[in-house]
Amino acid sequence: MILENQSFQRAIAVKILGQLGCREIFEACGGGEALALLERIGRVDLVVCDVRMEGMDGLEFIHRAAQAALIGGVIVSSGLHPEVRRAMAQLVNGLGLAFLGDVGKPLQLGSMRQALDLGRQPVVLSLPAPQRAARISEADIRRGLSYNEFVACYLPRCDLGNGEIRGVDVIAQWQHPNLGTLAQNRFLPMVEHCGLLDDLLVVLLEQGLELQRALMSRGQVLRMCFALHLKQLGNRSLTRRIKSLMQFQRSMGQGIGFELVFDGPAEPSMIHVEGLVRLRLLGCALVLGEFGTRAGSLQRLCQLPFNEIRTSAWFMHELENHPRHRAVLRASLNMAGRLGLGITVTGVESAEQHLLLMEMGCLQGQGRYFAPLLTEDGLLRRLGDGPRNG
């Protein structure tokens, strides 16, 4: 379908699409007319649309047509600014449609052919996965904790210069007797709902600190970072349990960090701040994760005693093609240096991104390019093998 309010441009589009082999081509001069036509003829594979139109503009048309499942893919013919085009692609993909590009005006055979060729390739859309997972109950969680079914796994943070592992994030997996190995996102919401976050954290601390102590006995230093929800700091007993575990394992606080997870819009109270101060007094690092997003805002960095930040993996998505993403990361690295903060860039996916980060002066990164989530045995093998570069 061609959606264009200028008849001359519509005629050009029809001619070009016909030359490129499109068999059925429908036309409309406005969003309302296009929707009415689609309701009569049914779904079309593709719409070529100018988003700058009077009345129902292209944005509203795309949204309403997507909700009614009347179109499959979108080609924009508006000559958008690169940043607006990227936002447009995000919007279209978020509606479950394929965004095939912006061919601009006047329409050209070559650019239209390129967009159609993209449409013939498999397109992966960021749609929610079907919810077929088995329901997990509180009784399941409590049984799993009692029977030591939760195990610590490790996501490495690596030196960008030589690939050596400098630290790890400790993440839970559940070795469920019936469901097999469950990733943390399968069970953590229920753990939180049941008020068992402290119990799970203690399990991870016990396993992580025991491994850390074993590594230290053979001369290897490995920093470990654990997720800590803001609500957990409302109970003073947790910091006492953490201190006792550290003393039992003879652990140095400098080798432990906690990444604070903010629970919705709730702001830290004085008891939360007290808990953070207690952890800093133990020598532990406090990490502000998802830096650059709402959860990891500059305001929170100024409010609370963080000494490390971790950038959101979102900024690494197509870093090579997003100058704003590069500018944000460069500014974050510069700010961390000025404030004396440690910084880890997360979400590194390729050698090209690795080189870009090194050019920016970044020292530490994390992501599938360096290493996946590892079991304890996998981590020990990796440490024994020495550095890798992806």
N, C-alpha and C positions, 0 to 999 in steps of 0.2 A: 504494500500500500504506500502511495505517495501522499504525504500530508504537507501541503504547501499552499499559502494563500495567494501567491502570484502565479497566474495561469501560464506565463511564459516559462517560469522555472519548472512548473509541473510538466509541461510538454517536453522540456529537455530531459527531465528525470525519466519519464516514460520511455523516451527514445533510447536513452543509455541502457536502462534495465532490459529493454527488449533486445538490444544488441548483445547483452551479456547472457541471454538465454532465459530470462524470466518469462514464464508462460502466461500467468494471469496477473495483471497489474490493475489495482483499483486506485482511484483518486478521490481526494477530499480537500476542500479549501479551508476547513476549520476543524477544531477538535470535536465540537458537538456533532458536526456532519459525519466525521470519521467514526465516532462511536456508534451512531445510528446505523451506519453502513455495516460495521462489523457485527452488530447485533442481528442483522439480517443475513449476512453471508457466512458468519462464523469466523473462527480463528484464522489469522494469516501468519505466515512464517516470519515476515519481516515488515517493518515500517520505516520509511525514510521520512524524517520529520524535522521541520524547522521549529526549534523551541521558542523562537521569538515571533509570536503571532498575537493578534488582537483576540479579544474574547477568551475562550478556553485555550490557553497557550499549550505548547507542546509538553511542558512538564506535567500539567494537570491531566492532559490526555494520556500520557504514558502511565501515570499512576492509576488512573481509572481503568484503562485497558488491561493493565497487568493484574489488577484485582479481579477483573472478570475473566482472566485467562484468555484474552482475545488476540494477543500478539506473542511472538516468540523471541524476536530480536529487534534491536534498534540501531539505525544509522542516523546520526544527527547531521543536518546540513546547515550549520549555523556559523562555522568559523570561530569557535570559542577559544578564549585564552587558555593556554595549557593547564593552568591551575583549575579553571572552571571545568575544563574537559575532564580532568581527573575526578573532580567531584561528581560530574555527571555520570561517569562510568561507575563510580561507587553507588550512586543512587539507583541506576538501572540494574546493576547486578544485585543490589540489595532487594529489589523487587522480584527477583527470580528470573530476570531476562538477560539475554546476551547483549552486551554493548559492543558493537562492531566498528566504532570509530566515528570521527567527525570529518566528513568529506568537504565541508565548506561550500562557498559559492564563488563563482559559478560552478556548477557541477561539471566534473571532468571524468572521462571514461576510465582513466588509469586509477584514480583514487577510489572510484566506485568498485572497480574490479578487485582492488586490494581488500576493501571492506567485505565484499561478498566472499572472497577466498577465505577470509578469517572466519566467516560464518559457517563455512563448510567443514572447519576443523572442530574437534570435540572441545566444548567449552565447559570448564568446571565452575560452577556457581556456588557461592557461599550460602547455601540453604541449610536450615537446621536438619540434622539427621533424624530419621524416624525413631521414635521412642519405643524400642522393643525390649529394653533392658528389664531383667527380672527385678522385682521390687525388693529393696533391702530394708529390713526392720531394725528397730532398736535392739531387739533380742539378738539378731545376727551380729550387730556391732559389738555388743557386750561379750558374746561368746567368742568372737574373733580376738578381742583384747585378752580374754582369759586364757585362750589357747595359743597365744603368741603367733597369730596368723598374719599380723601386720609386720611388714619388713621394710627396712630403710633402703632406698635406692638413691643414687647419687648423680646429679647433673653437673658436670665439670665447668669451671671457669678457667680459661686458659690464657697464658701469656701470649700476646700477639707477636712478640718477637721470635720466640722459639717453639711455641706450641705446648710448652710444659703446663701441666695442671697446677694451678695456684690455689684452688679451693673448690668446694662443691656445695651445691644446694642439696639438702637432705629432704627427700620426697617419699611419701608412703606408698607402698603397694600392698594389696591384700591378697594373700594366697588362700583364696576361698575354697573350701573342700568340694563344693558342688559347681561353682561358677568359674573356677580357674583363677588366673591372675587378673585382678581388677585394678585399673588405673585410679589415681586419687580422685579424679572428678566424678567417678561412679559412686563413691561412698562418702566423700567429705561433707556434702550438704546434710546427710543424715547424722553424721558425727556431730556436726555443729548444732543441728536441731535437738539432739539428745543431750547437749551440754557435756560432751566427752572430748572436747578439743584438748583440754589439759592432759587427759589420760593418753591420748594419741601422741601428743608432743613429748611426754615423758618416755614413751616407748621408743620414739625416734632418737631422743637424746641419749638414752641408754645404749642403743646400738651404735649410734654415731660416735659417741665419746669413747666407747670401747675400741672401735676401729682406730680412732685417732690416737689413742694411747698405744696400740700395737704398732702403728706406723712410726710413732715417735721413738719407740724402743729400737727401731732399726735405722734411726736417723732421718726419717722423712717427716716434714712438717706439712700438714694439710689443714687449711682453714675450712670450717663447716658453718653453713648458714641454715637456720631453721625459720619456717614461717611462724609468725606470732600474730594472732588476731587482737585487735584493739580491745575487744571485750574481755579477753583473758587477763588483761592487766587490772581489771576491776577487783581482782582477788589477790591479796598480798601473799597468800600461801603459795602461789605458783612461783614467785621469785625465790621463796625459801626452798622449794623443791629443786629448782634449778641450781641454786647454790650448793645444796647437799649433794646432788649428782656430780657437780664439778669437783667437789672435795673428794668424793668417793673415787672418782676416776683420776684424781690428781691432775685435773685439766686446768690449763692456763686460760683465763678469759680471753686473752688476745687471739686465741685460735677459734673463737666462737662468735658467730654473729646471729642477729635476729632481724628478719625482714618483716616490718610491720604491715599487716593487712588491715585496711580500714573497712569497717562494716557499714556500708551505706554512707549516708550523709552525716552520721554521728560525729561530733567533734570531741576531741580528747578532754576529759575532766582532769582535775588535779590529782586524783588517785591514779589515773593513767600515766600522767607525767611523773608521778612518784615512782611507779613501777619501772619506767624507762630510765630514770636516774639510777635506781638500784642496779639495773643491768649494766649501765655504764660504769658504776662503781666496782662491779665485779670484773671489769676489764673487757666486757663483751662489746662488739661492734653493733651499732644500730643502723639498719639499712632502710632507706626510703626507696621502695620499688615503684615501678611504673612511672618513673620520673618523666615529666613532660605531659602527663595526663592529669585528669582531675584528681585521681587518687594520689598522685605524686606531685603535688603542686608546690610552687615556690613558697606559698604561705605556710604549708606544713613543714617545709625545710627550715623556715625561720622560727616556727613555733616550738619545735621539738629537737632534742639533742642528738640528731643523726650525725654520724661521721662517715657514712658512705651513701652513695646513690646508685641506682640501677636504672638505666634508661628503658623505656618501653620498647618491646620488640616491634611495635607498630611502625616506628621510625625507620626500621631497616627494610621494610617492604618496598621493593623496587627503589632502593636507595640511589642506585646509579642514575635513575631518571627523574628523581624528585629533588630539585635544588633546595626547596624549603626544608626537607628532611635533613639534608646534609648541613644546612645552616643551623638547624636546631641542635643537632649532635655536636657540631663544632662549638657552638656557644655553651653547651652543657659541659663539654670537656674543659673549656677555658674557665668557666665558673668554678668547676670542681678544683682545678689547679689553684685558683686564687684563694679559695676558701680552705684549702688543705683537706679536701674530702677525697676518699677513694671513690672510683667510678668504674662500673662494669657496663659495657654496651651489650645488650642481649639481642638475640634473634639473628645472629650472623649466619648467612645461608650460602655464601659463595666466596671463592678466592678473590674475585673482583671487589667484593665488599670488604674483605680482609685488608686488601691493599689500600683501599680508600680510607679505612680507619687508621691504618698505620701512618698515612700521609697527614692525617689530622692530629697525630700525636697520641692516639689511644693506646693504652698499655694492656688492657684486659678485656676479653670478650667471651661471650657464651652463645651457643647455638649449635644446630645440627651439623654445621660445617666442621666444628671442632670435635664434638663428641655427642652421642645420644645419651639418654638416661641409662645409667649403668647399674647392674647389681653389684653387691660387694665384691664378688669374685671377678666380675668384669672390670671394676675399678682397680683392683689389685693387679690384674694382668696389665692394664693400661699403664699403671704407675711403674710396673716392672719393665715394660717395653721401652719406656722413655718417651720423649716428646714426639708428637705427630703434627702434621700440618693439614689436617682435614681428613 
